[in-house]
Amino acid sequence: MKNWFALAVVLTAFVPGALAQEQQSFKTIIGKGYEIKSVTFAKGESTDNREILLVTLQKEKSVAVCYFAAANWINLSAGTLDDARRCEVR
């Protein structure tokens, strides 16, 4: 998992406008018409052995990645879905 994340970070450095990112809540992103493209479960060294979910969304050429504790995603916790610190949009 660490290698995949490191590769993703390196590749975004070569994408024009990669630094143009902002944080938005999951509800805001869905409201703007983004579609969920994947949900990935992760647990291990890279997550301090916590169970998390990475949710990847896309709208045209824009991509958003959100992360949630597995329990919050399963329960669709309103406080978590409204938290702008959970998602990065590029």
ZIVEN-V59751 format. One record per backbone hydrogen bond with DSSP energy under -1.0 kcal/mol. CO is the residue of the C=O (numbers start at 1). NH is the residue of the N-H. Records with the same first field share a line. If there is no record, write none. Layout:
BEGIN
CO->NH, NH
END
This chain:
BEGIN
1->5
2->6
3->7
4->8
5->9
6->10
7->11
8->12
11->14
15->18
17->20
19->21
22->89
25->29
26->30
27->31
28->32
29->34
30->33
35->58
38->56
40->54
42->52
44->47, 49
45->48
47->50
51->70
52->42
53->68
54->40
55->66
56->37, 38
57->64
58->35
59->62
62->59
63->90
64->57
65->88
66->55
68->53
69->73
70->74
71->75
72->77
77->81
78->82
80->83
81->27
83->86
86->67
87->24
88->65
89->22
END
